Amino acid sequence: MTRPEVGELAVPDRTLMGPGPSDVHPRVLRAMSTPLVGHLDPAFVEIMDEVQELLRYTFRTDNEWTIPVSGTGSASMEAAIGNLVEPGDTVLVPTNGYFGGRMESMAERAGGEVVHVDAPWGEPLDPADVADAFAEHQPDVFGFVHAETSTGVRQPDVPELTSIAREHDAYVIADCVTSLGGVELRVDEWDIDVAYSGPQKCLSCPPGASPLTLNDRAMDKVLSREEPARSWYLDLSLLEGYWGDERAYHHTAPITNVYALREALRLVAEEGIEDRWARHRRVAAALKESLSAMGLALNSDEAHWLPSLNAMEVPAGVDDGAVCEYLLDRYDLEIATGLGDLEGEIFRIGCMGYSARPANVTLLVPALAEALEAQGADIDPDAGLSVLRDRLGEV
Ligand SMILES: Cc1ncc(COP(=O)(O)O)c(C=O)c1O
């Protein structure tokens, strides 16, 4: 085999306004160049404590069981589902987006019997339908997606959903991958048993260490399982040895990713979680209103609008893939096309974390208008830019 000749790493300088990852904050990148210490070094143990405390603040919870799972969002997702769901449990999952489907696959692999609560892609779950599904199936576990990245829908009425589950003595798992740190989320107040997330969305941190929190009630179920969780790596009863009081070896934590997450969460605490939610709403509203003023149709109702992921309809006759390519080639700017049932129907424009800044939106709006006009779309860019100027100042 010949010796490969590979040049120095060189990547384009992109602005990330897609469904994630988002732009990483420079302070987080700097934290990632910190030299390693051992994963059981007293200095690292202190960092672990700090990360747990910062995660509790960001999730709005006092749950002792709050950790970063080693791996991407799917790892914290599988840790949640694979530990809480026992073989034979009935698991209620939504059908209104791509990630409800992933919940279903994971629940089946954990040995659960899956039942559904339906809503069309692009709509949230209706609490009345959730109540009917509970009456019909009596599920043990109910999973829902708080921020559906495939459709740009925020699930409202979360306390209503969790109280239905509570009446039926069921456990609630919330997918908060695209909401944590960017959209109002109150784990304790809303009575969510298990919530998981990813770092590469509203926390603006590279993927690799993914937030997870469980209350005592959920952890009691996990620790009294009759058979162990099917994944050794994600078995929370074993991970307890590392993240709990003992601090004993389970696996080697991704130290650099934990440094990164610590810095990303420190930025959340410095800004203040509620101010951070307000910033996401303010900047994404400027984006949404300026696109509407151009004559473009945004896909979500105010009642379930997800500021971190804005779905915009593809105008008639426009090739969505060509628009994304145009933005990437000419502006080094990433947005995404639709997924699953909404493929070819929507653009997905992220406004997450460090990407939820006026500078990003003022780059995006005129560039997108230009890309759409190049495809023959009949829009009014000046009207959009004037709204943007009103909301965010000079463009
Ligand atoms: C809502 C939702 N859940 C789960 C995931 C899985 O996360 P990851 O791709 O980091 O494994 C994603 C990723 O985009 C997501 O948006």
The ligand as an ORCA input file, in Angstrom:
! r2SCAN-3c Opt
* xyz 0 1
  C     -34.368     16.469     17.694
  C     -33.117     15.655     17.548
  N     -32.973     14.518     18.263
  C     -31.866     13.761     18.171
  C     -30.807     14.105     17.340
  C     -29.597     13.228     17.249
  O     -28.432     13.907     17.548
  P     -27.024     13.555     16.879
  O     -27.151     13.781     15.411
  O     -26.091     14.522     17.551
  O     -26.695     12.141     17.200
  C     -30.916     15.274     16.578
  C     -29.835     15.683     15.645
  O     -29.987     16.549     14.830
  C     -32.090     16.065     16.693
  O     -32.226     17.193     15.985
*
